[in-house]
C-alpha cells in the first residue's frame, strides 16, 4: 500500500511532502493522513540535509477537511472514554503545533481547495502560496456542522489578521477564493499553478523563517485583544447579540467560537490551543453537532453519491433536456441546467412567455457578472444554451423533459399528452409537481414506466434539494436516469414513494396546520410566529403563508376537495388580503420593506384570555412535524429516514440543528417522543397521533438510526 505522504528531497535541501491518500478522490484529515504527515514532518525535521519543507497535495484539492465519520466517537469497536476522545480530538492540534515548531521553515503550496483542517494545516505553515484559480476555496466552515476549528484555527487566524477580520470568517464559515484570501492576509502570495512549487522553494531559500509571528518576542494580536480594547469588546458584544437574536441559542458553536477567540487571544499560544480543544470537545459531544454531522455531512454525502440509485443501469448523460413551462420554476431550472453545461429547450404556450423565462436567467447571470463571480463570456455562453420555443416538435431529440407548468391537473394532462406525441420512445418524463400524486399523472401518459416526479424547490438555482417521486409503475431505469440528472444539476436528491403531498409538502403542511390551528383558536399570532423562530424555523407560518399567497392556499385546498371553513385564511382572502403579492395578508407590507401584523386580525380572530406558554406553543409546532414524519415513514412514503431528514432540512426549513425529524426523535428518545405526542394528541387532536409502528419500535428500544434501527415499510 502506498504511503499517504511521500517525501522527496532535492539537491538544494528542500523536502517536498506530498499528501495523497491512496484510493481516495480527495485528502481528508483522518488518522491515516495525520499519522503519516506527523511521521514525514518528524523525519524531515531530523534530517540535517533538509533546509526547509514544502507541503502540498497530490490531488486536485489540497485537503477537504476532517473525516467527520471517523471522528464520531461511536465509529470504533467500543465507545471511547472522555479522556480518549479528548486526546483524539486534540491530536491534530498537537501535530500542527509540531509542524509549526519543527525548527525548519515550512512553506505550504496550496494547489486546490483547502477547507477546515486543510486550511488549518496551511495556517500552521510559515508561508502560504496558492495557485491562481478562482475555483479554489479556502475557509473554516466548521460552524456549519456545529463545531469550531479544532486544529488551531480559532487562534492562528485572529493572530494573523486580527479579531475583527477573523471573527466573521469563523462564525459564518465563509469560503474565499485565492484573491480574496490574499487581500484578507490569509495567504502570502497567489501565483500561476505552474509556479506554485517554485515560489514556495524561492521563499524557503531566500526568506525562510522557521518561527511563526506569534512565537516571536513582543508579538501582539493585530488590532489588539481583550476587554480593554474598545473595538474588540464592541465587536464581540454585537456579534453575540446578533447570534442570539438569529439562533435563539439553538446553535452553540457561534458562542463557543467567540469565547475561544476572546479568551484565547489573551493567553500564551500553547495554552490557547488547549482552551480551543476544550471548547471543541464540548461542541463535538453536544446533540447539535451530532445532528448536523449526521444529516448535513454523512447523509447528504450519501445522497449526493446517489446511494439510492438502482444497480445495473447505465449512467445517463444529458447534453440536452426539455423544460415545459417558463415561469419562475421552469426559468430557474433552465438556468441551473445551462450552468451545468446542458442545452435547454424551454417551451411555453407563447414565445413572449418562453423568452421571458430566458430573460430571467439572463438577469441572474448579469448579477453574477456584476459581482465578479462569472465573466461576461461565460455568462453569454451559458445563456446561449437556453432555447425558447412554442413548438413541441423541438423536444424530438431530448432524453428527458421536466414539466414545470401550473399546478393544475387539467393543464398538466394537456402538456403530458402533447409531449408524449413527440418525445423519443425512451425519453423520461419528470413532473415538477409539489403535491399531485405521480401515479395519477402517469395515467395521462402512454408510457407510465418512464414517468416520474421531480419536485424542485424555488428558487431552483439556489435550493439544493430535489424530491424524486416514484410512481407505482416507474421503472428502476427511470429512477436511475432521474437521479443522474440530479447529479448533473448538482442537486441533492431524495427518493420518496408516491402519495398525496409526497413527503416535503405534507411535512411543511403539518407545520402550517399546527400554527394556523393555534391562531384560529385565539392564540396570539405574535406568540405563534415567535414560537416557530424559537424552535429554529427560519420564519413563522403566517409569514410563509403570506409569501406563498393566501389565495393560492385556498385554491389548492378546494382543488384537492378540502372545501368548507378555511378559518382565518379564508376570512383574509374574502377580505381581499392575498398576502405579500398585494401588500396585505396576515401582515401589512410597507413601502420601506418592513411589515407589521394587520391590526384587523384581532377583530377577525376569537379572543382567548388564557394564552398558552411559549413552551407549549413550541411543542405544538415541533411535535406536529415529528409526528407527520413518523406517519410518512410508517406509511412507506420514505424508503429511508435519510430522505426525510434531508427533505425536511434542505427543502422546507426544518431546524438544521435538530438534524431532521428522525434524528430529532432519536435524540429525544422514541419512548419519550411517544409519551409527548400522546399528551399533545389528548389536548389538541389527531395531528399528534402516532402509528403502531412507532409505538412498537419505542417499546422494543429501536431507533431510526444505528445498529438497532427500524426498517422502513417503503423499502
N, C-alpha and C positions, 0 to 999 in steps of 0.2 A: 504493500500500500504506500502511495507516495506521501511525502511529508506535507502538512498543511502550510508550512512556512519553509521556503528554500532560501539559502544564503549564498551569495556569490561575492567574493572579494576581488576587486580589480587591482591593477598594478599600482594605483595611487593610494591604496589602502582604504578605499571606500567599500563598505559592505552593504550590498543591496538585499534587503529582506523582502521577499515577495510572498504575500498571503494568497493562498489558492487552495481552498478546501476541496479535496478530491471528491468527485461525484456530486458536487453541488453546483447549482447555477449561479449562486452568489455566496459571498462570505458573510456568515453570521457569527456573532460572538458567543459561541458555546464553549464547553470545556475543551473540545478538541483543538479549536483555534487558539484560545487564550493560553493553553498549556504549551502548545508548540511555539507561540510567539514569545512567551516568557523564556523558554529554553534558548531560542535563537538570539534573543537580546543578551542573555547572560553569556552565551558563548562568544558573541561578537565583542561584548564589553571586556571580556577576559583575554581576548586575542591582542597581543601587543602590536601586531601588524595592522590592525584596524584603527584608522584615524577618525572615522565617522560612519554613521549609519544612515541609509535611505530606507524608509518604509513605504512600500507601495503594494498594489494588488495585481494579481494575475487574471482578474475577472473584469468584465466591463464596468461593474460598480466597485467602489473601494470596499466599504463594509456597510451592509444594510442595517446593522444594529444587532441587539442582543437576540438570542434564540429564546423567546419567551416561553415556548413549550418546555424547553429543557429547564428553565428557571423554576417552573412550577414545583412546589415542594412535594406534590404527590406523584411526580413522574418517576421516582425511583422505586426500588423493590420494597422500601419501607418509608414511612414518614420520617422526615429529618427533625432532630431536636431543634429548639430555638437557637442554641449555640452553633449547631452545624449549619443551619440555614443562614444565620447572620454571617458566619465565616465565609460561606459560599458566595453570598451577595457582595461581600467586601473584597473578594479575591481580585476582581477586575481593577478595582481602585488601587489595590496594593501593587499589582503588576504594572499598571501605568505609572505609578509613582517610581517604581524601579526603573522603568524606561527613561523617565524624566531625569533621574539622578544617577544614571549609569556611569557618569564620568566622561562620556564622549558625546559630541554634538549629534543630534538626530534630526534629520530632515524628513518631512512627510510629503511624498509625491502623490497627490490625490488625483487619480486618473478617472474617477467616476463618483457617483453619488455616495456621500458619507453621512449617514443619519444615526442619531442616537449614539450608541457605543462607538460607531465608526468615527463620528466627529470627535468624541472624547479621546480616542486614540490620537487623532491629529492634534488636539489641543495639548496633549502631553508631550508632543514633539517640539523641538526648539525652533523649527522653521517649517512653514506650511506653504506649499506651492500647489496650485490646482490648474488643471487643464482648462483652456478657454473654450468651454462648451456650455451653452445656456441650458442644456437639458440636465446638467449636473445639479444636484440639490445637496445642500449642506444645512443641517439643523439638528435640534434636540427635541424630538416630538414626544418624549416620554409622558408629558402631561395628558396626551390624548388617550393613553391607556391607564390613567390613574396613578402614574409613577412620577418620579423625578430622575434626572440623570444621575446614576449612581456610580459613575466612573470618574468623578471629579468635575463634572460639567457645571454644577452649581457654584463651584469655587474657582475654576480656571477662567470661565467666561467673564464673570464680573471683574476679576483681577486683570483681565486682558483689555476689555473695552469699557469698563465702568458699569456700575449697578444700573444706572438709568438706561443704558443701551442694552444691557444683557437681560434685564428682568422681563421685558415684553417677549423676547425670543424664547425664554424659558417657559413663561406662563402660557403662551399661545402655541408653542411648538412650531414656530414659523420656519419654513424651509427657504433658504436663499440660493440664488444662482451664484456662480463664481464672482461676477462683477459686484453684486450686492454684498457678498461676503468680504470682498476686498475693501469696498467702501466702508463697511462696518468695522474693519480692522480684525476680522476673524482669521483671515489668511494674509500672508505677506506678499504674495505675487500670483498673477494669473498669466500663463504663457500658453502658446500653442501646444497641443498634445505631444507633438514630436520633440519638443524641447523640454518636456517635463523633468525627465531624469537628469538632463544636462544642467538645468537650473538648480536642482536640488544639490547636485555634486558641486557646482560652482560655489554655492553658499558654504558648503562644508569646507571646501579647500581655502576659500578666501576670507570668510567671515565666521566660520563655525564657532559657536559659543555653547558650551555644554551646560550652562546654568540658566534656568528659567528666570524670568524677571522677578517673580515672587520669592525666589530663593536668594536674591541679592540683598545685601545690607541696605537698609534705608528705603526699601520698596513701600509704596503706598498705593492703595486702590485708586485708579483714575476717578476723579470727582469726589473722592472721599467715601468713608463708610461710618456707620454708627448713627445713633440718635442725635448726636450733636451737630451733624451735618444737615442743615435745613432741607436741602434738595432731596436727600435720601429719605429723611423722615417723612416728608410730604408725599414723595412718590410711593412709598410703601403703604402709607395710610390710605391714600386714594385708591391704590391698587387693591388693597384688602376690602375696602368698602364696595368697589365695583364688583369684585369677585363674589362677595356675599350677596349683593343685590341680584346678580345674574344666576347664581347657582343655589342660593338658599342653603348653603352648607352641605349640599349633596355631594360635591366633589372636594375631597380633602387635599388633593395634590397641589392646587394653587397656593393654599395657605402654607403647606409644608415647604414648597419651593421658596416662597417669600421668606419664611423663617430661616431656612438653610442659608439663603443668600445674606440676609440681615445679620444673623449671628455668626456665620462662618467667616465673613469678610472682616470681622473684628478679632479673629483668632489666629494663632500660628497655623501655617498651612496644613501641616500633618494632623493637627487637632481638628481643623475644619473638615478634613476628609473623613475623619471618624464621625464627626457630627452629621455630615451628609449621609453616611452609611446608616446611622440610626434612624434618620428620617425616612430613608429609602426602605428600611426594614418595616417600619410602621405602615407605610403605604402598601408595600408588597403583600403584607399579611392581612390587609383590610378587605372586606367583601367587595368594595368598589373596584379595586384594581383586578381582583379575580374575575368579576363580572365583565369588565371592559376587555380584559385579555381574552377571556373565553369567547366573547362574541365578536369584538372588533378586530381581533387578531386571528385566533385559532379557527373560529367558524367562518369568518369572512375569507380567510385564506383557502379553506376547504371549498367553499362555494366558488371562489374565483378560479380554482383549478378544475372546476366542473366535475366535482365528485359524484354528482347525481346523473352524469351523462351515461346512457346505456352503452354497454360494451359492444364491440363488433360492428360499429357503424363508422364508415369512413368519414373523416373530418370534412366538413363543408367549408368552402371558401366563397366569399361574396364580393365579386368585382362590381356587382350592381344589385340593387334591390328596388322594389316599388313601394311607394307610400301613398295610401289613399286618404285624402284629406289634408289640406294645407293650413289648418288652423294652428293655434298655439302648440298643440301637442305634435301634430304632423310636421310643422315647421321646425320645432326643436329637435325632433327625431331626424329630420333631413340634415340639419346642421351637424348633429352628432355623427351620423354616418359619413357625411362628406369629410369631416375632420379625420375620420378613421381611414380615409382613402377610398371610400366606396362611392361609386356613381349612383345617383338617386333619380328615379323617375317620380316626380312629385305631382300627383294628379288631384285635380279638384273639379267642381261642377262647371266652372268657367275660368278662363285664362287670367283675368284680374285677380281672382282668389288664389290661384296657383302661384302667380307672380308675387302676390303679397307674402306668401309663405317663404319664397326665396328672399324677398326683401328683409324679412325678419332675420334670416340667417346672415344677410349682409350687414345689418345694423349691429348684430352681436360681434361679428368679425371686425368691424370697424372699431369697436370699443377696444378689442384686444390689440389692434394695431396702435391705437392712440396711447395705450398703456405700456407699449413696448413688449407685449407678450407674443406678438406674431409680426412677421414682416409683411409688407403690403403684397409682395409677390406670392407669399404662401397663402395669404388671405384670398387673393384673386384666384389662385389655383383651387382652393377649397370651394369657393362659391361656384366656380365653373363646373363642379361635379353635380350640381343640383339642376335638374332639367324640368321646368314646369310644363304641364300639359293638361289637356282635357280628353285626350284620346286613349281609350283603354287598350288599343292595339299596341301602344308603346310598352305595354307590360309583357309583350310576347316572348321576351328572352330573359326575364328575371327569374332567378331561382327561388325567390321568397318575396312576398309582399306583406306589408303591415297595414292593416286597416285602422285608421285613426279618425273616423267620421263621428258625427254627433251621436251621443249615447241614446239611440232610439232604435228599437228592433226593426221597424219598417225600413228606415234608412239603411241600416246595416244589411238587411236582406237584399235590397236592391244592388248595393255595390258588390256584395258577395257573388251574386248571380252574374253581373256584368264582368267581373274579373275572372270568374271561373271559365267564362266562354273563351278567353284569350290566353290565359296563363299556360306555360308548359305543363305537360301531363304530370310531372313530378314536382311541381313548384309547391312550396309550403305557403299556406295562408294563415297569417297570425293576426288575430283580432285584438286591438288595444282597447278592450272594454274593462271597466272597473268593477262591474257587478253582474252583467247579464251572463247567465250560465253558458259556458262554451259549447256544451253538448247540444243545447237548443239552437245556437247559431250554426253549428256544424250541420244541422239538419237542412239548412238552406244551400249547402254545398253538395256538389256531385262527388266530392272526394273527402268524406269526413275523416278518413285516416290521416290526411295531410292538413287537417285543420287544428289549430292550437290557439291558446290565449297568450298574449304578450302584453302585460299591463305595465306600461311605463308610467313614470311619475313626473309631474310638472314642477319646474322647468326641466325638460329632459336633459338638456345639455349640462345641468348641474347636479341632478339627482342620480345617485349611484346605483339605485336598485331597479331591477325589472322582475316582475312576478310572472312566472311562466305557468300557465294553467293547462293541465292535461285533461282533455275531454274523454268521454267514455270510449271513443273509437280512435283517439290519437295514437299513432304508431310510435314505437321506440325510435325509429329513424327520424320521424318528425320532431320528437322531443330532442334528440341529439343534435339535429341541424339547427334548431332554435337556440339551444344552448351555445352552439358555435357562433351564432350571430351575436348573442350577448357578450361573448368574449371578444369578438371583433369590435364591438361598440364600446368595449372597456366598461361594461356594466357588471355589477354583482348580481347573479341570478338566484332566485329561489324557485323551487318547484312545488306546486300545490295541486291537489286533485280538485275536480270541478265541484262547485256548489254555489248557491246564490251568494254573491259578495266575495267569493273565494276566501282568502284569509285577510288581506290588508283592509279591504273595505268594511268587512264585518267587524274587524278589530277596532278600527278608528270609530266605527259606528257605536261600539259599546261605550267608548269614552264620551261621545257626543250625547248619547241617550242618558247616561248616568248624570251628566252635568245638566242637561235640559230638564230632566225629571226633577232635579232639585230646584231649579228656577221656577218650574211650574208649580212646585209645592209651596213656593213662597220663601225659599232660602235666598238671602241677599245675593244678587248677581255678582257683586264685588267679592264676596266670600267664595263663591264658586270659581270665579276666574283666578283669584289669588291662590286658592287651594290647588288648582291644576299646576300653576307655576311652582308652588312649593313642593309638589310631588316630583317635579322635574320635567313636565311637559313644556315645550317651547312657547306655547301660547294657550290661552283658555278656549273652551268650546264656543263661547259666544263670538270671540274674535275669529275663530276658524269658520264658524257658520256664516259670518258676515263676508269673509273672504271668498268662500265658495259661492255664495249667493243664496239668500233665503228662498227666493223664488224657485231656484233650481232644486233646492231641498224639497220643497212642496211638490214640484213636478215629478221628481224621482219617486217620492213616496206614493203619489197617486198612480204613477205609471206601473208601479210594482204591486198595485192592488191594495195599498195601505191608505184608504180614504178615511173619512171621519174627522174627528177633532185632532188637529195637529198642534194644539196647545199654543204657546206664545209665538212660535214660528208662524203658524197660520194667521194669528192675530196681526203680527207685524206685516206680513205680506198683504193682507187685506187692507192695511193702512197705507200701502204703497211704499213700505220700507223693505227694500230688496237686498240691502247690505252695502258693502263698500262701493259696489259698482255705481249706485246712485246717491252715495254720500249719506245714507241713512239706513240703519238696521238696528241691531241691539245698541250700536254706538252711533253717535253723530260724528261725522268726519269733517274736520275743519280745514280751511284753506292753507293753514300753516303746517299741515301734515300731522297735527295732533288729533286725538279722538277722545270722546268722553261718553259715558253711558247715557243713553237717551233718557231725559228726565221723565218722559211719559211711561217708562217701564213700571214705575211704582203704581200708576193707575191701572195699568194693563194686567198686573200680576196680583195674586192673592196676598193678603197681609199675614205674616207669621211672626208672632211676638217671640216665640221660643226658638231662636236661631241655634243651629247645631254648632258644636265645637269645630274648630278648624281641623282637628284630628279626625273627626267623623267625616267631614267633607273630603279630606284627603283619602280616607279609607274607601269611601264610596267610589271615588274616581279611580283609584288604583285597582281595587279588587274587582270592579266591573270588567276591567280589561283582562286581568288574570283569569277570571272565570270564563270569559269568552275564549281566550286562548286554550284553556283546558278543554272546553267543549269542542273546539275545532280539532284538537288533537284526538279526542275520543271518537269523533265522527269520521276520522280518517282523512280529513282535508289536508293534514300535514303529514307527508311521508317521514319527515324528520323534524325534531324540535329546532334544529339549526335554522330551518326555513322560517319558522315562526319568530325566532328571536331576531334574525336579520330583517325579516319583513317588518316587524314592529319598530325596530330602532332606526333602520335606514329608510324605511318607507313612510311611516306615519307619525314619527316623533315620539315614540315611547321612550322614557328616560334611559339614555345610554348608560348612566351609572348603575342601573339595575341589570343591565345585560340582556334585556328582553324578558318576556313573561315567564319563560320556563327556567331561565337562570334565576329569576326573582323568586319563583315558587320554591326552587331548591334551596335558595338562601334563607327564605322564611322558614322552610321546613314543611313538607307536604301535610303532615298531621295538623300543624298549627294553621296552615292555609285553609284546610277543610273546615276547621272549627270557626275561623273568622268568616268564611263565606256562609256558613250555616247561620251565624249570628246576623249577618247583614241580610240574608235572604228572609229570615223571620221578621226583620224590621222593615225591609224595603222591597221585597218582592223577588220574582223569579230571575231577575238579571244576575243574581248571585248564586243561582242553583248550579250544582255540580253533577256531572255524570257518574255512574257507578265505577267506571274505570279509574277515575282519580281517587275515589274513596278506597277502592281495592288496593291501589298502589301505596296509598298512605298507610293502610293497615298492614301491608306486607313490608313496610320500610323501604319501598323503592323510591327512586328519584327519576328525574328526566335526563340527567347526565350521570356518567360514572359507571363503575363496574356492575351495579345493580339497577341499571336503567330500564324503564318500562319500554316496551316495543309499541310503535305506532300501528294502529289498525290500518293505516293508509299505505303501508309498505306492500 
